[in-house]
Structures are given as C-alpha cells and as structure tokens.
C-alpha cells in the first residue's frame, strides 16, 4: 500500500488547508493510505523537518509548505507509474 504523510505544527495557521488537502487527496486517491501528524517544535526538529507543513510519500519528502492539489496529484501519478516513491 502506498503511504502519504502530512506533517504540520500544532496550532499552525495553515492547519485547515493541510487537512483539506489531505481529505481531497484521500478522496481522489483511495488506494493511498493518508496519515496526518500534528507535531510540536521539538518533534519536527527530531524528524529533521526544517519547514512545516511537509508532505512525505513512502518515506521521501516531496513537498514543504502547501502545494497545489493538481501538482500533488501529478506527483502521485508519477509515483504510481514508476513506483519511484
């Protein structure tokens, strides 16, 4: 199963945008397992994230910040074609 993780700061101003994007991606890509992670500052640093929100696909960081949904769907398509991630 393919895995996508969304990481963001607890109380982040972009929290609603991250949650909306994750929900939309889950609807468009039901074969993917989507997980949301709310992190505290020290947790983000421990994981090596310098920027939050961060999106990770199968263990590889693919975006920092909040990408456009269409762009992320293109990355997902590429991943599914090549099994790169």
Secondary structure, 3 states (H helix, E strand, C coil): CEEEEEEEECCCCCHHHHHHHHHHHHHHCCCEEEEEEEECHHHHHHCCCCCCCEEEECCEEEEECCCCHHHHHHHHHHHHHHCCC
